[in-house]
């Protein structure tokens, strides 16, 4: 199992797309996203791509965020080679942090998790 930080603490009061996670031959992932702040509201979802240019929503991945707390994607299962986390802001103030684990093989060298450098 390999742990990774998808989003270090970033401002949740605007739309945010995470770095790109290349799943390669990995078939299972666990992603935990934490919201802190005051009445942060919006929509959290996973998006998938075959070319890192055109992104589509992963079916049944949309989660309504109506309060600070933890939101989880357990056993992410998609045949797409690339995924990212997409946050659409509605209201409130706060931060978003996302971490995860990939089970089986290691992350592909094509992952772009450095989009948000570690603090």
Chimera marker file (.cmm) of the C-alpha trace (Angstrom):
<marker_set name="trace">
<marker id="1" x="0.000" y="0.000" z="0.000" r="1" g="1" b="0" radius="0.5"/>
<marker id="2" x="1.290" y="3.452" z="-0.871" r="1" g="1" b="0" radius="0.5"/>
<marker id="3" x="0.161" y="6.633" z="0.901" r="1" g="1" b="0" radius="0.5"/>
<marker id="4" x="-0.017" y="9.985" z="-0.877" r="1" g="1" b="0" radius="0.5"/>
<marker id="5" x="-1.185" y="13.545" z="-0.238" r="1" g="1" b="0" radius="0.5"/>
<marker id="6" x="-3.480" y="14.686" z="-3.014" r="1" g="1" b="0" radius="0.5"/>
<marker id="7" x="-4.186" y="18.141" z="-1.653" r="1" g="1" b="0" radius="0.5"/>
<marker id="8" x="-2.279" y="19.663" z="1.235" r="1" g="1" b="0" radius="0.5"/>
<marker id="9" x="-4.366" y="22.246" z="3.081" r="1" g="1" b="0" radius="0.5"/>
<marker id="10" x="-5.683" y="24.595" z="0.348" r="1" g="1" b="0" radius="0.5"/>
<marker id="11" x="-8.390" y="27.257" z="0.363" r="1" g="1" b="0" radius="0.5"/>
<marker id="12" x="-11.831" y="25.702" z="-0.137" r="1" g="1" b="0" radius="0.5"/>
<marker id="13" x="-13.553" y="29.014" z="-0.920" r="1" g="1" b="0" radius="0.5"/>
<marker id="14" x="-13.062" y="28.556" z="-4.666" r="1" g="1" b="0" radius="0.5"/>
<marker id="15" x="-13.213" y="25.672" z="-7.133" r="1" g="1" b="0" radius="0.5"/>
<marker id="16" x="-10.219" y="23.316" z="-6.852" r="1" g="1" b="0" radius="0.5"/>
<marker id="17" x="-8.917" y="20.450" z="-8.971" r="1" g="1" b="0" radius="0.5"/>
<marker id="18" x="-6.286" y="18.195" z="-7.449" r="1" g="1" b="0" radius="0.5"/>
<marker id="19" x="-3.180" y="16.945" z="-9.149" r="1" g="1" b="0" radius="0.5"/>
<marker id="20" x="-3.553" y="13.955" z="-11.443" r="1" g="1" b="0" radius="0.5"/>
<marker id="21" x="-3.302" y="10.451" z="-10.040" r="1" g="1" b="0" radius="0.5"/>
<marker id="22" x="-2.152" y="7.877" z="-12.578" r="1" g="1" b="0" radius="0.5"/>
<marker id="23" x="-3.637" y="4.590" z="-11.500" r="1" g="1" b="0" radius="0.5"/>
<marker id="24" x="-1.519" y="2.496" z="-13.852" r="1" g="1" b="0" radius="0.5"/>
<marker id="25" x="-2.140" y="-1.146" z="-12.997" r="1" g="1" b="0" radius="0.5"/>
<marker id="26" x="-3.460" y="-0.293" z="-9.537" r="1" g="1" b="0" radius="0.5"/>
<marker id="27" x="-7.036" y="-1.285" z="-9.099" r="1" g="1" b="0" radius="0.5"/>
<marker id="28" x="-8.020" y="-0.012" z="-5.665" r="1" g="1" b="0" radius="0.5"/>
<marker id="29" x="-7.686" y="3.343" z="-3.961" r="1" g="1" b="0" radius="0.5"/>
<marker id="30" x="-8.970" y="4.899" z="-0.751" r="1" g="1" b="0" radius="0.5"/>
<marker id="31" x="-9.289" y="8.689" z="-0.622" r="1" g="1" b="0" radius="0.5"/>
<marker id="32" x="-10.144" y="10.725" z="2.479" r="1" g="1" b="0" radius="0.5"/>
<marker id="33" x="-10.875" y="14.414" z="2.104" r="1" g="1" b="0" radius="0.5"/>
<marker id="34" x="-11.179" y="16.699" z="5.125" r="1" g="1" b="0" radius="0.5"/>
<marker id="35" x="-12.930" y="20.063" z="5.205" r="1" g="1" b="0" radius="0.5"/>
<marker id="36" x="-12.289" y="22.524" z="8.023" r="1" g="1" b="0" radius="0.5"/>
<marker id="37" x="-13.738" y="25.961" z="8.554" r="1" g="1" b="0" radius="0.5"/>
<marker id="38" x="-17.138" y="27.612" z="8.835" r="1" g="1" b="0" radius="0.5"/>
<marker id="39" x="-20.107" y="26.194" z="6.937" r="1" g="1" b="0" radius="0.5"/>
<marker id="40" x="-18.085" y="25.055" z="3.910" r="1" g="1" b="0" radius="0.5"/>
<marker id="41" x="-20.526" y="23.879" z="1.246" r="1" g="1" b="0" radius="0.5"/>
<marker id="42" x="-20.100" y="22.536" z="-2.244" r="1" g="1" b="0" radius="0.5"/>
<marker id="43" x="-19.751" y="19.373" z="-4.278" r="1" g="1" b="0" radius="0.5"/>
<marker id="44" x="-16.867" y="16.921" z="-4.186" r="1" g="1" b="0" radius="0.5"/>
<marker id="45" x="-16.430" y="14.399" z="-6.996" r="1" g="1" b="0" radius="0.5"/>
<marker id="46" x="-13.908" y="12.269" z="-8.806" r="1" g="1" b="0" radius="0.5"/>
<marker id="47" x="-13.157" y="12.862" z="-12.464" r="1" g="1" b="0" radius="0.5"/>
<marker id="48" x="-11.496" y="10.472" z="-14.898" r="1" g="1" b="0" radius="0.5"/>
<marker id="49" x="-9.545" y="10.930" z="-18.121" r="1" g="1" b="0" radius="0.5"/>
<marker id="50" x="-7.832" y="8.866" z="-20.775" r="1" g="1" b="0" radius="0.5"/>
<marker id="51" x="-5.593" y="11.717" z="-21.937" r="1" g="1" b="0" radius="0.5"/>
<marker id="52" x="-5.211" y="14.149" z="-18.972" r="1" g="1" b="0" radius="0.5"/>
<marker id="53" x="-7.016" y="16.795" z="-21.059" r="1" g="1" b="0" radius="0.5"/>
<marker id="54" x="-10.684" y="15.799" z="-21.243" r="1" g="1" b="0" radius="0.5"/>
<marker id="55" x="-12.225" y="15.074" z="-17.831" r="1" g="1" b="0" radius="0.5"/>
<marker id="56" x="-15.551" y="13.349" z="-17.102" r="1" g="1" b="0" radius="0.5"/>
<marker id="57" x="-17.253" y="12.748" z="-13.771" r="1" g="1" b="0" radius="0.5"/>
<marker id="58" x="-16.829" y="9.253" z="-12.324" r="1" g="1" b="0" radius="0.5"/>
<marker id="59" x="-20.281" y="7.732" z="-12.042" r="1" g="1" b="0" radius="0.5"/>
<marker id="60" x="-21.834" y="7.943" z="-8.548" r="1" g="1" b="0" radius="0.5"/>
<marker id="61" x="-18.839" y="9.852" z="-7.124" r="1" g="1" b="0" radius="0.5"/>
<marker id="62" x="-20.567" y="13.173" z="-6.394" r="1" g="1" b="0" radius="0.5"/>
<marker id="63" x="-20.841" y="14.023" z="-2.678" r="1" g="1" b="0" radius="0.5"/>
<marker id="64" x="-22.680" y="17.046" z="-1.317" r="1" g="1" b="0" radius="0.5"/>
<marker id="65" x="-20.542" y="18.739" z="1.341" r="1" g="1" b="0" radius="0.5"/>
<marker id="66" x="-22.730" y="20.634" z="3.795" r="1" g="1" b="0" radius="0.5"/>
<marker id="67" x="-20.423" y="20.925" z="6.814" r="1" g="1" b="0" radius="0.5"/>
<marker id="68" x="-16.829" y="20.563" z="7.915" r="1" g="1" b="0" radius="0.5"/>
<marker id="69" x="-15.758" y="16.944" z="8.330" r="1" g="1" b="0" radius="0.5"/>
<marker id="70" x="-14.351" y="13.924" z="6.522" r="1" g="1" b="0" radius="0.5"/>
<marker id="71" x="-15.585" y="12.617" z="3.191" r="1" g="1" b="0" radius="0.5"/>
<marker id="72" x="-14.396" y="9.266" z="1.877" r="1" g="1" b="0" radius="0.5"/>
<marker id="73" x="-14.094" y="7.414" z="-1.395" r="1" g="1" b="0" radius="0.5"/>
<marker id="74" x="-13.472" y="3.805" z="-0.456" r="1" g="1" b="0" radius="0.5"/>
<marker id="75" x="-12.512" y="1.253" z="-3.068" r="1" g="1" b="0" radius="0.5"/>
<marker id="76" x="-12.303" y="3.629" z="-6.036" r="1" g="1" b="0" radius="0.5"/>
<marker id="77" x="-12.854" y="1.411" z="-9.048" r="1" g="1" b="0" radius="0.5"/>
<marker id="78" x="-12.433" y="2.817" z="-12.540" r="1" g="1" b="0" radius="0.5"/>
<marker id="79" x="-10.776" y="1.559" z="-15.703" r="1" g="1" b="0" radius="0.5"/>
<marker id="80" x="-9.599" y="5.096" z="-16.533" r="1" g="1" b="0" radius="0.5"/>
<marker id="81" x="-5.836" y="5.561" z="-16.387" r="1" g="1" b="0" radius="0.5"/>
<marker id="82" x="-6.043" y="8.993" z="-14.705" r="1" g="1" b="0" radius="0.5"/>
<marker id="83" x="-8.243" y="10.428" z="-11.954" r="1" g="1" b="0" radius="0.5"/>
<marker id="84" x="-8.414" y="13.692" z="-10.071" r="1" g="1" b="0" radius="0.5"/>
<marker id="85" x="-10.499" y="15.187" z="-7.281" r="1" g="1" b="0" radius="0.5"/>
<marker id="86" x="-12.774" y="18.089" z="-8.230" r="1" g="1" b="0" radius="0.5"/>
<marker id="87" x="-14.241" y="20.514" z="-5.674" r="1" g="1" b="0" radius="0.5"/>
<marker id="88" x="-16.990" y="22.925" z="-6.720" r="1" g="1" b="0" radius="0.5"/>
<marker id="89" x="-17.429" y="25.695" z="-4.149" r="1" g="1" b="0" radius="0.5"/>
<marker id="90" x="-20.866" y="26.974" z="-3.115" r="1" g="1" b="0" radius="0.5"/>
<marker id="91" x="-20.449" y="28.907" z="0.159" r="1" g="1" b="0" radius="0.5"/>
<marker id="92" x="-18.598" y="29.235" z="3.466" r="1" g="1" b="0" radius="0.5"/>
<marker id="93" x="-14.923" y="29.528" z="4.324" r="1" g="1" b="0" radius="0.5"/>
<marker id="94" x="-12.281" y="26.976" z="5.156" r="1" g="1" b="0" radius="0.5"/>
<marker id="95" x="-9.687" y="24.581" z="3.832" r="1" g="1" b="0" radius="0.5"/>
<marker id="96" x="-9.659" y="21.262" z="2.025" r="1" g="1" b="0" radius="0.5"/>
<marker id="97" x="-7.071" y="18.516" z="2.546" r="1" g="1" b="0" radius="0.5"/>
<marker id="98" x="-7.041" y="15.167" z="0.765" r="1" g="1" b="0" radius="0.5"/>
<marker id="99" x="-4.933" y="12.065" z="1.343" r="1" g="1" b="0" radius="0.5"/>
<marker id="100" x="-5.174" y="8.553" z="0.054" r="1" g="1" b="0" radius="0.5"/>
<marker id="101" x="-3.815" y="5.067" z="-0.289" r="1" g="1" b="0" radius="0.5"/>
<marker id="102" x="-3.348" y="2.947" z="-3.390" r="1" g="1" b="0" radius="0.5"/>
<marker id="103" x="-3.382" y="-0.802" z="-3.004" r="1" g="1" b="0" radius="0.5"/>
<marker id="104" x="-1.381" y="-3.281" z="-5.058" r="1" g="1" b="0" radius="0.5"/>
<marker id="105" x="1.263" y="-1.811" z="-7.325" r="1" g="1" b="0" radius="0.5"/>
<marker id="106" x="3.057" y="1.508" z="-6.887" r="1" g="1" b="0" radius="0.5"/>
<marker id="107" x="1.973" y="4.861" z="-8.288" r="1" g="1" b="0" radius="0.5"/>
<marker id="108" x="2.891" y="5.436" z="-11.885" r="1" g="1" b="0" radius="0.5"/>
<marker id="109" x="5.643" y="7.920" z="-12.664" r="1" g="1" b="0" radius="0.5"/>
<marker id="110" x="3.017" y="9.805" z="-14.696" r="1" g="1" b="0" radius="0.5"/>
<marker id="111" x="1.183" y="10.911" z="-11.547" r="1" g="1" b="0" radius="0.5"/>
<marker id="112" x="1.243" y="14.662" z="-11.104" r="1" g="1" b="0" radius="0.5"/>
<marker id="113" x="0.768" y="14.869" z="-7.375" r="1" g="1" b="0" radius="0.5"/>
<marker id="114" x="3.336" y="17.646" z="-7.093" r="1" g="1" b="0" radius="0.5"/>
<marker id="115" x="0.807" y="20.204" z="-8.392" r="1" g="1" b="0" radius="0.5"/>
<marker id="116" x="0.336" y="21.194" z="-4.761" r="1" g="1" b="0" radius="0.5"/>
<marker id="117" x="3.740" y="21.057" z="-3.072" r="1" g="1" b="0" radius="0.5"/>
<marker id="118" x="3.936" y="19.784" z="0.489" r="1" g="1" b="0" radius="0.5"/>
<marker id="119" x="3.923" y="22.531" z="3.119" r="1" g="1" b="0" radius="0.5"/>
<link id1="1" id2="2" r="1" g="1" b="0" radius="0.2"/>
<link id1="2" id2="3" r="1" g="1" b="0" radius="0.2"/>
<link id1="3" id2="4" r="1" g="1" b="0" radius="0.2"/>
<link id1="4" id2="5" r="1" g="1" b="0" radius="0.2"/>
<link id1="5" id2="6" r="1" g="1" b="0" radius="0.2"/>
<link id1="6" id2="7" r="1" g="1" b="0" radius="0.2"/>
<link id1="7" id2="8" r="1" g="1" b="0" radius="0.2"/>
<link id1="8" id2="9" r="1" g="1" b="0" radius="0.2"/>
<link id1="9" id2="10" r="1" g="1" b="0" radius="0.2"/>
<link id1="10" id2="11" r="1" g="1" b="0" radius="0.2"/>
<link id1="11" id2="12" r="1" g="1" b="0" radius="0.2"/>
<link id1="12" id2="13" r="1" g="1" b="0" radius="0.2"/>
<link id1="13" id2="14" r="1" g="1" b="0" radius="0.2"/>
<link id1="14" id2="15" r="1" g="1" b="0" radius="0.2"/>
<link id1="15" id2="16" r="1" g="1" b="0" radius="0.2"/>
<link id1="16" id2="17" r="1" g="1" b="0" radius="0.2"/>
<link id1="17" id2="18" r="1" g="1" b="0" radius="0.2"/>
<link id1="18" id2="19" r="1" g="1" b="0" radius="0.2"/>
<link id1="19" id2="20" r="1" g="1" b="0" radius="0.2"/>
<link id1="20" id2="21" r="1" g="1" b="0" radius="0.2"/>
<link id1="21" id2="22" r="1" g="1" b="0" radius="0.2"/>
<link id1="22" id2="23" r="1" g="1" b="0" radius="0.2"/>
<link id1="23" id2="24" r="1" g="1" b="0" radius="0.2"/>
<link id1="24" id2="25" r="1" g="1" b="0" radius="0.2"/>
<link id1="25" id2="26" r="1" g="1" b="0" radius="0.2"/>
<link id1="26" id2="27" r="1" g="1" b="0" radius="0.2"/>
<link id1="27" id2="28" r="1" g="1" b="0" radius="0.2"/>
<link id1="28" id2="29" r="1" g="1" b="0" radius="0.2"/>
<link id1="29" id2="30" r="1" g="1" b="0" radius="0.2"/>
<link id1="30" id2="31" r="1" g="1" b="0" radius="0.2"/>
<link id1="31" id2="32" r="1" g="1" b="0" radius="0.2"/>
<link id1="32" id2="33" r="1" g="1" b="0" radius="0.2"/>
<link id1="33" id2="34" r="1" g="1" b="0" radius="0.2"/>
<link id1="34" id2="35" r="1" g="1" b="0" radius="0.2"/>
<link id1="35" id2="36" r="1" g="1" b="0" radius="0.2"/>
<link id1="36" id2="37" r="1" g="1" b="0" radius="0.2"/>
<link id1="37" id2="38" r="1" g="1" b="0" radius="0.2"/>
<link id1="38" id2="39" r="1" g="1" b="0" radius="0.2"/>
<link id1="39" id2="40" r="1" g="1" b="0" radius="0.2"/>
<link id1="40" id2="41" r="1" g="1" b="0" radius="0.2"/>
<link id1="41" id2="42" r="1" g="1" b="0" radius="0.2"/>
<link id1="42" id2="43" r="1" g="1" b="0" radius="0.2"/>
<link id1="43" id2="44" r="1" g="1" b="0" radius="0.2"/>
<link id1="44" id2="45" r="1" g="1" b="0" radius="0.2"/>
<link id1="45" id2="46" r="1" g="1" b="0" radius="0.2"/>
<link id1="46" id2="47" r="1" g="1" b="0" radius="0.2"/>
<link id1="47" id2="48" r="1" g="1" b="0" radius="0.2"/>
<link id1="48" id2="49" r="1" g="1" b="0" radius="0.2"/>
<link id1="49" id2="50" r="1" g="1" b="0" radius="0.2"/>
<link id1="50" id2="51" r="1" g="1" b="0" radius="0.2"/>
<link id1="51" id2="52" r="1" g="1" b="0" radius="0.2"/>
<link id1="52" id2="53" r="1" g="1" b="0" radius="0.2"/>
<link id1="53" id2="54" r="1" g="1" b="0" radius="0.2"/>
<link id1="54" id2="55" r="1" g="1" b="0" radius="0.2"/>
<link id1="55" id2="56" r="1" g="1" b="0" radius="0.2"/>
<link id1="56" id2="57" r="1" g="1" b="0" radius="0.2"/>
<link id1="57" id2="58" r="1" g="1" b="0" radius="0.2"/>
<link id1="58" id2="59" r="1" g="1" b="0" radius="0.2"/>
<link id1="59" id2="60" r="1" g="1" b="0" radius="0.2"/>
<link id1="60" id2="61" r="1" g="1" b="0" radius="0.2"/>
<link id1="61" id2="62" r="1" g="1" b="0" radius="0.2"/>
<link id1="62" id2="63" r="1" g="1" b="0" radius="0.2"/>
<link id1="63" id2="64" r="1" g="1" b="0" radius="0.2"/>
<link id1="64" id2="65" r="1" g="1" b="0" radius="0.2"/>
<link id1="65" id2="66" r="1" g="1" b="0" radius="0.2"/>
<link id1="66" id2="67" r="1" g="1" b="0" radius="0.2"/>
<link id1="67" id2="68" r="1" g="1" b="0" radius="0.2"/>
<link id1="68" id2="69" r="1" g="1" b="0" radius="0.2"/>
<link id1="69" id2="70" r="1" g="1" b="0" radius="0.2"/>
<link id1="70" id2="71" r="1" g="1" b="0" radius="0.2"/>
<link id1="71" id2="72" r="1" g="1" b="0" radius="0.2"/>
<link id1="72" id2="73" r="1" g="1" b="0" radius="0.2"/>
<link id1="73" id2="74" r="1" g="1" b="0" radius="0.2"/>
<link id1="74" id2="75" r="1" g="1" b="0" radius="0.2"/>
<link id1="75" id2="76" r="1" g="1" b="0" radius="0.2"/>
<link id1="76" id2="77" r="1" g="1" b="0" radius="0.2"/>
<link id1="77" id2="78" r="1" g="1" b="0" radius="0.2"/>
<link id1="78" id2="79" r="1" g="1" b="0" radius="0.2"/>
<link id1="79" id2="80" r="1" g="1" b="0" radius="0.2"/>
<link id1="80" id2="81" r="1" g="1" b="0" radius="0.2"/>
<link id1="81" id2="82" r="1" g="1" b="0" radius="0.2"/>
<link id1="82" id2="83" r="1" g="1" b="0" radius="0.2"/>
<link id1="83" id2="84" r="1" g="1" b="0" radius="0.2"/>
<link id1="84" id2="85" r="1" g="1" b="0" radius="0.2"/>
<link id1="85" id2="86" r="1" g="1" b="0" radius="0.2"/>
<link id1="86" id2="87" r="1" g="1" b="0" radius="0.2"/>
<link id1="87" id2="88" r="1" g="1" b="0" radius="0.2"/>
<link id1="88" id2="89" r="1" g="1" b="0" radius="0.2"/>
<link id1="89" id2="90" r="1" g="1" b="0" radius="0.2"/>
<link id1="90" id2="91" r="1" g="1" b="0" radius="0.2"/>
<link id1="91" id2="92" r="1" g="1" b="0" radius="0.2"/>
<link id1="92" id2="93" r="1" g="1" b="0" radius="0.2"/>
<link id1="93" id2="94" r="1" g="1" b="0" radius="0.2"/>
<link id1="94" id2="95" r="1" g="1" b="0" radius="0.2"/>
<link id1="95" id2="96" r="1" g="1" b="0" radius="0.2"/>
<link id1="96" id2="97" r="1" g="1" b="0" radius="0.2"/>
<link id1="97" id2="98" r="1" g="1" b="0" radius="0.2"/>
<link id1="98" id2="99" r="1" g="1" b="0" radius="0.2"/>
<link id1="99" id2="100" r="1" g="1" b="0" radius="0.2"/>
<link id1="100" id2="101" r="1" g="1" b="0" radius="0.2"/>
<link id1="101" id2="102" r="1" g="1" b="0" radius="0.2"/>
<link id1="102" id2="103" r="1" g="1" b="0" radius="0.2"/>
<link id1="103" id2="104" r="1" g="1" b="0" radius="0.2"/>
<link id1="104" id2="105" r="1" g="1" b="0" radius="0.2"/>
<link id1="105" id2="106" r="1" g="1" b="0" radius="0.2"/>
<link id1="106" id2="107" r="1" g="1" b="0" radius="0.2"/>
<link id1="107" id2="108" r="1" g="1" b="0" radius="0.2"/>
<link id1="108" id2="109" r="1" g="1" b="0" radius="0.2"/>
<link id1="109" id2="110" r="1" g="1" b="0" radius="0.2"/>
<link id1="110" id2="111" r="1" g="1" b="0" radius="0.2"/>
<link id1="111" id2="112" r="1" g="1" b="0" radius="0.2"/>
<link id1="112" id2="113" r="1" g="1" b="0" radius="0.2"/>
<link id1="113" id2="114" r="1" g="1" b="0" radius="0.2"/>
<link id1="114" id2="115" r="1" g="1" b="0" radius="0.2"/>
<link id1="115" id2="116" r="1" g="1" b="0" radius="0.2"/>
<link id1="116" id2="117" r="1" g="1" b="0" radius="0.2"/>
<link id1="117" id2="118" r="1" g="1" b="0" radius="0.2"/>
<link id1="118" id2="119" r="1" g="1" b="0" radius="0.2"/>
</marker_set>
